[in-house]
Structure formats: structure tokens, C-alpha cells
Amino acid sequence: MRSEMNGRRIGILVALAFTITSFAQGQKQTAPPPQTDAPKQELGPTTSKTKEEIDAAKTLPRETVITAAPVDPKKYVIGPEDIIRVNVWKDTDFTGVFQVRPDGKFSMNLIGDITAAGLTPDQLAQDISKALEQYLVKPQVNVSVAQVLSKNYYITGEVNRTGKFPLVVPTTIMEALTNAGGFREYAKTKKIVIMRGKERIKFSYNDVIKGKNLESNILLQDGDYVHVP
């Protein structure tokens, strides 16, 4: 009798163990796969731009700021190739930066061609204001020179920096030589020549530096060549 009861108990335990094992295996088979990082979505075709380039593009200003050249708006005479800025108060349609063409003119919206060469910035502002009266009520116009390109002087010979220099403000020979970075070792500073058209003007740096012939330290003119032998 006891042996029969023990046999039954063993059978029940075996069946129970089998059921538990089957249930665990079923749960393992039906369990969802582990979550992984979602693949990155492609936003478009691959480009060669780097992240730094993209970030930089986002921060670019909408309008480039141009600082006015240090010229007197009542005295400086605008010339071909000069870059000017026209500012019309409270009107962005007419405000802008323009370069004077070789014919001395530039073009504005609606107005068309305007002559700038031969005028001071203040005179040009008055002309633009008159032209705008047919479109605006009492237009307030300001003109400044952003970059002087029409007036230059040249330095050649035994100086540290030769070439073309913008004649933005009144410049003496001594100032021009300073702008050229001084002399080279074998420069003949007593025999400097300023070539102005057909005229040849002699200049001695040595004399002026000693306080002699100060009147020879003249202002340069547009197109002058300063040669240091």
C-alpha cells in the first residue's frame, strides 16, 4: 500500500516538473526580442558639408556690414570704382551698397542711373533725395564712402612694401614712405623722386628728417608715383 502511494507521489511530482519546464520554455520562445537603438533616419542625400560648416552657415549675417572710409563727406569727391553706401531712412528698398561704374554712374531701384563721380557724398545725397521725392515723402538720405578705389598713389624702388596705395585722406610724402614700411638697406633717401604726369619733383628724406626744406613734404595727388632709388 505504501509503495503504491509513493509511486503516485513520484508520478505527480514528475508531471508537475514537466509542466513547469514546458511553461518556462514557452515563455522564452514567445518573449519579445530585446529593444535595440532605432536606426538613424536618412534626412536626404549625403553631402560633403561638415557639421561645423552647417553651423557656420546658420550664423551668417543676412547683410554684410561695411565700415565707412574716413573721408570728409563735404570735401571728398567720388570717383569711378568707389564703393558707396546709400542709406534711406526707414526704407530698405532703396538702401544698399553700390559700386560706381567706370562711366561715373550707378543704378538704384526705380530711379535708374545716377551720376556719382565728381560729387561729394553730401551732394550725391541731395540728388538722390530729389529723385526719391516721386516715391517717398520727404526722403532722408545719407551717403558714405565705404571704400576708396578711384584715387591711388604708387611707391616703387628701395622700400619694404611697394605697390598701389589708396589715397583715402590727405597724405604727405613722409606719411606715404611710412606706409611703405620704411627703406631697404641701400636706399638713396636723398634722391627720392615724385613723378606727377610730366613733372618730376625731387625730395630728400634726409633733409626733412633733420628739419630742413619742410615745404618739400608736399601732399600727394591721385596718380603720383614715389620712386626711391
CYANA upper distance limits for C-alpha pairs under 8 A (distance plus 0.5 A):
  1 MET  CA      5 MET  CA      6.91
  2 ARG  CA      6 ASN  CA      6.62
  3 SER  CA      7 GLY  CA      6.64
  4 GLU  CA      8 ARG  CA      6.89
  5 MET  CA      9 ARG  CA      6.82
  6 ASN  CA     10 ILE  CA      6.69
  7 GLY  CA     11 GLY  CA      6.68
  8 ARG  CA     12 ILE  CA      6.72
  9 ARG  CA     13 LEU  CA      6.69
 10 ILE  CA     14 VAL  CA      6.65
 11 GLY  CA     15 ALA  CA      6.67
 12 ILE  CA     16 LEU  CA      6.57
 13 LEU  CA     17 ALA  CA      6.58
 14 VAL  CA     18 PHE  CA      6.66
 15 ALA  CA     19 THR  CA      6.70
 16 LEU  CA     20 ILE  CA      6.77
 17 ALA  CA     21 THR  CA      6.69
 18 PHE  CA     22 SER  CA      6.65
 19 THR  CA     23 PHE  CA      6.66
 20 ILE  CA     24 ALA  CA      6.75
 21 THR  CA     25 GLN  CA      6.75
 22 SER  CA     26 GLY  CA      6.68
 23 PHE  CA     27 GLN  CA      6.74
 24 ALA  CA     28 LYS  CA      6.74
 25 GLN  CA     29 GLN  CA      6.75
 26 GLY  CA     30 THR  CA      6.73
 27 GLN  CA     31 ALA  CA      6.39
 49 LYS  CA     53 GLU  CA      6.53
 49 LYS  CA     54 ILE  CA      7.24
 50 THR  CA     54 ILE  CA      6.92
 51 LYS  CA     55 ASP  CA      6.63
 52 GLU  CA     56 ALA  CA      6.53
 53 GLU  CA     57 ALA  CA      6.66
 54 ILE  CA     58 LYS  CA      7.01
 55 ASP  CA     59 THR  CA      7.21
 56 ALA  CA     60 LEU  CA      6.92
 66 ILE  CA    146 ALA  CA      6.82
 67 THR  CA    146 ALA  CA      6.54
 68 ALA  CA    144 SER  CA      6.61
 68 ALA  CA    145 VAL  CA      6.08
 68 ALA  CA    146 ALA  CA      4.74
 68 ALA  CA    147 GLN  CA      7.51
 69 ALA  CA    144 SER  CA      8.25
 69 ALA  CA    145 VAL  CA      6.15
 69 ALA  CA    146 ALA  CA      5.62
 69 ALA  CA    147 GLN  CA      6.16
 69 ALA  CA    148 VAL  CA      7.63
 69 ALA  CA    168 VAL  CA      7.85
 70 PRO  CA    168 VAL  CA      7.54
 70 PRO  CA    169 VAL  CA      7.61
 71 VAL  CA     75 LYS  CA      8.46
 71 VAL  CA     76 TYR  CA      6.62
 71 VAL  CA    145 VAL  CA      7.68
 71 VAL  CA    168 VAL  CA      7.02
 71 VAL  CA    169 VAL  CA      6.79
 72 ASP  CA     76 TYR  CA      5.96
 73 PRO  CA    120 THR  CA      6.52
 73 PRO  CA    121 PRO  CA      5.45
 73 PRO  CA    122 ASP  CA      6.18
 73 PRO  CA    143 VAL  CA      8.47
 73 PRO  CA    144 SER  CA      7.38
 74 LYS  CA    120 THR  CA      6.36
 74 LYS  CA    121 PRO  CA      7.19
 74 LYS  CA    122 ASP  CA      6.31
 74 LYS  CA    123 GLN  CA      8.35
 75 LYS  CA    120 THR  CA      6.53
 76 TYR  CA    120 THR  CA      5.91
 76 TYR  CA    121 PRO  CA      7.74
 77 VAL  CA    117 ALA  CA      7.64
 77 VAL  CA    118 GLY  CA      6.06
 77 VAL  CA    119 LEU  CA      5.78
 77 VAL  CA    120 THR  CA      5.12
 77 VAL  CA    121 PRO  CA      7.91
 78 ILE  CA     82 ASP  CA      7.17
 78 ILE  CA    116 ALA  CA      6.84
 78 ILE  CA    117 ALA  CA      5.40
 78 ILE  CA    118 GLY  CA      6.18
 78 ILE  CA    119 LEU  CA      6.15
 78 ILE  CA    120 THR  CA      6.37
 78 ILE  CA    121 PRO  CA      7.56
 78 ILE  CA    145 VAL  CA      8.45
 78 ILE  CA    150 SER  CA      8.21
 79 GLY  CA    100 VAL  CA      7.75
 79 GLY  CA    104 GLY  CA      7.09
 79 GLY  CA    116 ALA  CA      7.76
 79 GLY  CA    117 ALA  CA      4.94
 79 GLY  CA    118 GLY  CA      6.80
 79 GLY  CA    149 LEU  CA      8.41
 79 GLY  CA    150 SER  CA      5.67
 79 GLY  CA    151 LYS  CA      8.01
 80 PRO  CA    100 VAL  CA      5.68
 80 PRO  CA    101 ARG  CA      6.09
 80 PRO  CA    102 PRO  CA      5.45
 80 PRO  CA    103 ASP  CA      7.33
 80 PRO  CA    104 GLY  CA      5.50
 80 PRO  CA    105 LYS  CA      8.27
 80 PRO  CA    117 ALA  CA      6.50
 80 PRO  CA    149 LEU  CA      8.18
 80 PRO  CA    150 SER  CA      6.04
 81 GLU  CA     99 GLN  CA      6.40
 81 GLU  CA    100 VAL  CA      5.41
 81 GLU  CA    101 ARG  CA      6.20
 81 GLU  CA    102 PRO  CA      6.77
 81 GLU  CA    104 GLY  CA      8.47
 81 GLU  CA    148 VAL  CA      8.39
 81 GLU  CA    149 LEU  CA      6.05
 81 GLU  CA    150 SER  CA      6.03
 82 ASP  CA     99 GLN  CA      6.27
 82 ASP  CA    100 VAL  CA      6.01
 82 ASP  CA    145 VAL  CA      7.83
 82 ASP  CA    146 ALA  CA      8.35
 82 ASP  CA    147 GLN  CA      6.52
 82 ASP  CA    148 VAL  CA      5.60
 82 ASP  CA    149 LEU  CA      5.32
 82 ASP  CA    150 SER  CA      6.06
 83 ILE  CA     97 VAL  CA      7.57
 83 ILE  CA     98 PHE  CA      6.21
 83 ILE  CA     99 GLN  CA      4.80
 83 ILE  CA    100 VAL  CA      6.79
 83 ILE  CA    145 VAL  CA      6.65
 83 ILE  CA    146 ALA  CA      5.91
 83 ILE  CA    147 GLN  CA      5.58
 83 ILE  CA    148 VAL  CA      7.15
 83 ILE  CA    149 LEU  CA      7.86
 84 ILE  CA     97 VAL  CA      6.29
 84 ILE  CA     98 PHE  CA      5.89
 84 ILE  CA     99 GLN  CA      6.67
 84 ILE  CA    100 VAL  CA      8.03
 84 ILE  CA    143 VAL  CA      7.40
 84 ILE  CA    144 SER  CA      6.24
 84 ILE  CA    145 VAL  CA      4.92
 84 ILE  CA    146 ALA  CA      5.59
 84 ILE  CA    147 GLN  CA      7.45
 85 ARG  CA     95 THR  CA      8.19
 85 ARG  CA     96 GLY  CA      6.33
 85 ARG  CA     97 VAL  CA      4.85
 85 ARG  CA     98 PHE  CA      6.71
 85 ARG  CA    143 VAL  CA      6.22
 85 ARG  CA    144 SER  CA      5.84
 85 ARG  CA    145 VAL  CA      6.74
 85 ARG  CA    146 ALA  CA      6.68
 86 VAL  CA     94 PHE  CA      8.17
 86 VAL  CA     95 THR  CA      5.90
 86 VAL  CA     96 GLY  CA      5.98
 86 VAL  CA     97 VAL  CA      6.77
 86 VAL  CA     98 PHE  CA      8.19
 86 VAL  CA    125 ALA  CA      8.35
 86 VAL  CA    141 VAL  CA      7.56
 86 VAL  CA    142 ASN  CA      6.47
 86 VAL  CA    143 VAL  CA      5.21
 86 VAL  CA    144 SER  CA      7.28
 87 ASN  CA     94 PHE  CA      7.94
 87 ASN  CA     95 THR  CA      5.13
 87 ASN  CA     96 GLY  CA      7.08
 87 ASN  CA    141 VAL  CA      6.24
 87 ASN  CA    142 ASN  CA      5.66
 87 ASN  CA    143 VAL  CA      6.82
 88 VAL  CA     92 THR  CA      7.61
 88 VAL  CA     94 PHE  CA      6.74
 88 VAL  CA     95 THR  CA      5.78
 88 VAL  CA    139 PRO  CA      7.39
 88 VAL  CA    140 GLN  CA      6.29
 88 VAL  CA    141 VAL  CA      5.13
 88 VAL  CA    142 ASN  CA      7.03
 89 TRP  CA    139 PRO  CA      7.63
 89 TRP  CA    140 GLN  CA      6.03
 89 TRP  CA    141 VAL  CA      6.95
 91 ASP  CA     95 THR  CA      7.02
 92 THR  CA     96 GLY  CA      8.14
 93 ASP  CA    109 ASN  CA      7.91
 94 PHE  CA    108 MET  CA      7.34
 94 PHE  CA    109 ASN  CA      6.82
 98 PHE  CA    106 PHE  CA      7.36
 98 PHE  CA    107 SER  CA      8.45
 99 GLN  CA    106 PHE  CA      7.19
100 VAL  CA    104 GLY  CA      6.24
100 VAL  CA    105 LYS  CA      5.96
100 VAL  CA    106 PHE  CA      5.66
100 VAL  CA    116 ALA  CA      7.41
100 VAL  CA    117 ALA  CA      7.95
101 ARG  CA    105 LYS  CA      5.94
101 ARG  CA    106 PHE  CA      6.51
104 GLY  CA    115 THR  CA      6.42
104 GLY  CA    116 ALA  CA      6.30
104 GLY  CA    117 ALA  CA      5.10
104 GLY  CA    118 GLY  CA      8.47
105 LYS  CA    113 ASP  CA      6.66
105 LYS  CA    114 ILE  CA      5.83
105 LYS  CA    115 THR  CA      4.81
105 LYS  CA    116 ALA  CA      5.93
105 LYS  CA    117 ALA  CA      7.23
106 PHE  CA    112 GLY  CA      8.48
106 PHE  CA    113 ASP  CA      5.94
106 PHE  CA    114 ILE  CA      6.02
106 PHE  CA    115 THR  CA      7.21
106 PHE  CA    116 ALA  CA      7.63
107 SER  CA    111 ILE  CA      7.88
107 SER  CA    112 GLY  CA      5.46
107 SER  CA    113 ASP  CA      4.83
107 SER  CA    114 ILE  CA      6.56
108 MET  CA    112 GLY  CA      5.75
108 MET  CA    113 ASP  CA      7.15
108 MET  CA    114 ILE  CA      8.08
111 ILE  CA    131 ALA  CA      7.19
111 ILE  CA    132 LEU  CA      7.82
114 ILE  CA    128 ILE  CA      8.27
116 ALA  CA    124 LEU  CA      6.74
119 LEU  CA    123 GLN  CA      6.31
119 LEU  CA    124 LEU  CA      6.51
120 THR  CA    124 LEU  CA      6.72
121 PRO  CA    125 ALA  CA      6.62
121 PRO  CA    142 ASN  CA      8.45
121 PRO  CA    143 VAL  CA      5.76
121 PRO  CA    144 SER  CA      6.48
121 PRO  CA    145 VAL  CA      7.70
122 ASP  CA    126 GLN  CA      6.96
122 ASP  CA    142 ASN  CA      7.91
122 ASP  CA    143 VAL  CA      7.10
123 GLN  CA    127 ASP  CA      6.98
124 LEU  CA    128 ILE  CA      6.70
124 LEU  CA    143 VAL  CA      7.54
125 ALA  CA    129 SER  CA      6.57
125 ALA  CA    141 VAL  CA      6.03
125 ALA  CA    142 ASN  CA      6.13
125 ALA  CA    143 VAL  CA      5.98
126 GLN  CA    130 LYS  CA      6.81
126 GLN  CA    141 VAL  CA      7.89
127 ASP  CA    131 ALA  CA      6.84
128 ILE  CA    132 LEU  CA      6.67
128 ILE  CA    141 VAL  CA      7.66
129 SER  CA    133 GLU  CA      6.95
129 SER  CA    138 LYS  CA      8.40
129 SER  CA    139 PRO  CA      6.26
129 SER  CA    140 GLN  CA      7.15
129 SER  CA    141 VAL  CA      6.41
132 LEU  CA    136 LEU  CA      6.33
132 LEU  CA    139 PRO  CA      7.12
133 GLU  CA    137 VAL  CA      6.59
133 GLU  CA    138 LYS  CA      6.98
133 GLU  CA    139 PRO  CA      7.08
148 VAL  CA    166 PRO  CA      7.03
148 VAL  CA    167 LEU  CA      7.91
148 VAL  CA    168 VAL  CA      6.56
149 LEU  CA    166 PRO  CA      7.12
151 LYS  CA    166 PRO  CA      6.50
151 LYS  CA    167 LEU  CA      5.79
151 LYS  CA    168 VAL  CA      7.80
151 LYS  CA    222 ASP  CA      5.64
151 LYS  CA    223 GLY  CA      7.62
152 ASN  CA    164 LYS  CA      6.92
152 ASN  CA    165 PHE  CA      5.93
152 ASN  CA    166 PRO  CA      4.87
152 ASN  CA    167 LEU  CA      5.29
152 ASN  CA    222 ASP  CA      5.80
152 ASN  CA    223 GLY  CA      6.23
152 ASN  CA    224 ASP  CA      8.19
153 TYR  CA    164 LYS  CA      6.39
153 TYR  CA    165 PHE  CA      5.90
153 TYR  CA    166 PRO  CA      7.00
153 TYR  CA    167 LEU  CA      6.87
153 TYR  CA    220 LEU  CA      7.88
153 TYR  CA    221 GLN  CA      7.64
153 TYR  CA    222 ASP  CA      6.31
153 TYR  CA    223 GLY  CA      5.54
153 TYR  CA    224 ASP  CA      5.48
153 TYR  CA    225 TYR  CA      6.52
153 TYR  CA    226 VAL  CA      8.28
154 TYR  CA    162 THR  CA      7.95
154 TYR  CA    163 GLY  CA      6.05
154 TYR  CA    164 LYS  CA      5.07
154 TYR  CA    165 PHE  CA      6.52
154 TYR  CA    223 GLY  CA      7.63
154 TYR  CA    224 ASP  CA      6.76
154 TYR  CA    225 TYR  CA      5.21
154 TYR  CA    226 VAL  CA      6.57
155 ILE  CA    159 VAL  CA      8.50
155 ILE  CA    162 THR  CA      5.70
155 ILE  CA    163 GLY  CA      6.02
155 ILE  CA    164 LYS  CA      7.25
155 ILE  CA    165 PHE  CA      8.39
155 ILE  CA    180 ALA  CA      7.89
155 ILE  CA    225 TYR  CA      6.28
155 ILE  CA    226 VAL  CA      5.19
155 ILE  CA    227 HIS  CA      6.34
155 ILE  CA    228 VAL  CA      8.29
156 THR  CA    162 THR  CA      5.69
156 THR  CA    163 GLY  CA      7.02
156 THR  CA    225 TYR  CA      7.93
156 THR  CA    226 VAL  CA      6.79
156 THR  CA    227 HIS  CA      5.35
156 THR  CA    228 VAL  CA      6.84
157 GLY  CA    162 THR  CA      7.64
157 GLY  CA    227 HIS  CA      6.02
157 GLY  CA    228 VAL  CA      5.24
157 GLY  CA    229 PRO  CA      6.02
158 GLU  CA    183 PHE  CA      6.46
158 GLU  CA    184 ARG  CA      5.80
158 GLU  CA    185 GLU  CA      8.48
158 GLU  CA    186 TYR  CA      7.79
158 GLU  CA    187 ALA  CA      5.68
158 GLU  CA    228 VAL  CA      5.89
158 GLU  CA    229 PRO  CA      6.47
159 VAL  CA    177 LEU  CA      8.33
159 VAL  CA    180 ALA  CA      6.78
159 VAL  CA    181 GLY  CA      7.30
159 VAL  CA    182 GLY  CA      6.20
159 VAL  CA    183 PHE  CA      4.78
159 VAL  CA    184 ARG  CA      5.74
159 VAL  CA    187 ALA  CA      7.92
159 VAL  CA    228 VAL  CA      7.46
160 ASN  CA    180 ALA  CA      6.58
160 ASN  CA    181 GLY  CA      5.76
160 ASN  CA    182 GLY  CA      6.44
160 ASN  CA    183 PHE  CA      6.43
160 ASN  CA    184 ARG  CA      6.53
161 ARG  CA    180 ALA  CA      5.25
161 ARG  CA    181 GLY  CA      6.41
161 ARG  CA    182 GLY  CA      8.47
162 THR  CA    180 ALA  CA      6.88
167 LEU  CA    171 THR  CA      7.61
167 LEU  CA    221 GLN  CA      8.42
167 LEU  CA    222 ASP  CA      7.36
170 PRO  CA    219 LEU  CA      6.98
170 PRO  CA    220 LEU  CA      7.85
171 THR  CA    175 GLU  CA      6.50
171 THR  CA    176 ALA  CA      6.97
171 THR  CA    219 LEU  CA      5.92
171 THR  CA    220 LEU  CA      6.33
172 THR  CA    176 ALA  CA      6.69
172 THR  CA    217 ASN  CA      6.54
172 THR  CA    218 ILE  CA      5.91
172 THR  CA    219 LEU  CA      4.69
172 THR  CA    220 LEU  CA      6.22
173 ILE  CA    177 LEU  CA      6.72
173 ILE  CA    217 ASN  CA      6.12
173 ILE  CA    218 ILE  CA      6.68
173 ILE  CA    219 LEU  CA      6.95
173 ILE  CA    220 LEU  CA      6.98
173 ILE  CA    226 VAL  CA      8.50
174 MET  CA    178 THR  CA      6.80
174 MET  CA    205 TYR  CA      8.16
174 MET  CA    217 ASN  CA      7.08
175 GLU  CA    179 ASN  CA      6.73
176 ALA  CA    180 ALA  CA      6.87
177 LEU  CA    181 GLY  CA      7.29
177 LEU  CA    182 GLY  CA      6.48
177 LEU  CA    183 PHE  CA      8.49
178 THR  CA    182 GLY  CA      6.04
183 PHE  CA    187 ALA  CA      6.54
187 ALA  CA    228 VAL  CA      7.10
187 ALA  CA    229 PRO  CA      6.47
188 LYS  CA    192 ILE  CA      7.68
188 LYS  CA    228 VAL  CA      7.19
188 LYS  CA    229 PRO  CA      6.02
189 THR  CA    204 SER  CA      6.63
189 THR  CA    205 TYR  CA      5.92
189 THR  CA    206 ASN  CA      6.88
189 THR  CA    228 VAL  CA      7.28
189 THR  CA    229 PRO  CA      8.13
190 LYS  CA    203 PHE  CA      7.33
190 LYS  CA    204 SER  CA      4.63
190 LYS  CA    205 TYR  CA      6.25
190 LYS  CA    206 ASN  CA      6.36
190 LYS  CA    207 ASP  CA      8.12
191 LYS  CA    202 LYS  CA      7.19
191 LYS  CA    203 PHE  CA      6.80
191 LYS  CA    204 SER  CA      6.34
191 LYS  CA    228 VAL  CA      7.63
191 LYS  CA    229 PRO  CA      7.39
192 ILE  CA    202 LYS  CA      6.45
192 ILE  CA    203 PHE  CA      5.52
192 ILE  CA    204 SER  CA      6.58
192 ILE  CA    205 TYR  CA      7.94
192 ILE  CA    226 VAL  CA      7.72
192 ILE  CA    227 HIS  CA      6.36
192 ILE  CA    228 VAL  CA      5.35
192 ILE  CA    229 PRO  CA      7.08
193 VAL  CA    200 ARG  CA      6.98
193 VAL  CA    201 ILE  CA      6.06
193 VAL  CA    202 LYS  CA      5.17
193 VAL  CA    203 PHE  CA      6.38
193 VAL  CA    226 VAL  CA      6.44
193 VAL  CA    227 HIS  CA      5.82
193 VAL  CA    228 VAL  CA      7.26
194 ILE  CA    200 ARG  CA      6.32
194 ILE  CA    201 ILE  CA      5.43
194 ILE  CA    202 LYS  CA      6.89
194 ILE  CA    203 PHE  CA      7.89
194 ILE  CA    224 ASP  CA      7.17
194 ILE  CA    225 TYR  CA      6.06
194 ILE  CA    226 VAL  CA      5.04
194 ILE  CA    227 HIS  CA      6.81
195 MET  CA    199 GLU  CA      6.49
195 MET  CA    200 ARG  CA      5.39
195 MET  CA    201 ILE  CA      6.94
195 MET  CA    224 ASP  CA      6.34
195 MET  CA    225 TYR  CA      5.47
195 MET  CA    226 VAL  CA      6.90
195 MET  CA    227 HIS  CA      8.22
196 ARG  CA    200 ARG  CA      6.87
196 ARG  CA    201 ILE  CA      8.18
196 ARG  CA    221 GLN  CA      8.47
196 ARG  CA    223 GLY  CA      7.66
196 ARG  CA    224 ASP  CA      5.58
196 ARG  CA    225 TYR  CA      7.18
197 GLY  CA    224 ASP  CA      8.15
203 PHE  CA    216 SER  CA      7.01
203 PHE  CA    217 ASN  CA      8.11
204 SER  CA    208 VAL  CA      7.12
205 TYR  CA    209 ILE  CA      6.58
206 ASN  CA    210 LYS  CA      6.86
207 ASP  CA    211 GLY  CA      6.87
207 ASP  CA    212 LYS  CA      5.38
207 ASP  CA    213 ASN  CA      6.88
207 ASP  CA    214 LEU  CA      8.45
208 VAL  CA    212 LYS  CA      5.51
208 VAL  CA    213 ASN  CA      6.43
208 VAL  CA    214 LEU  CA      5.97
208 VAL  CA    216 SER  CA      8.32
208 VAL  CA    217 ASN  CA      7.85
213 ASN  CA    217 ASN  CA      8.37
220 LEU  CA    224 ASP  CA      6.89
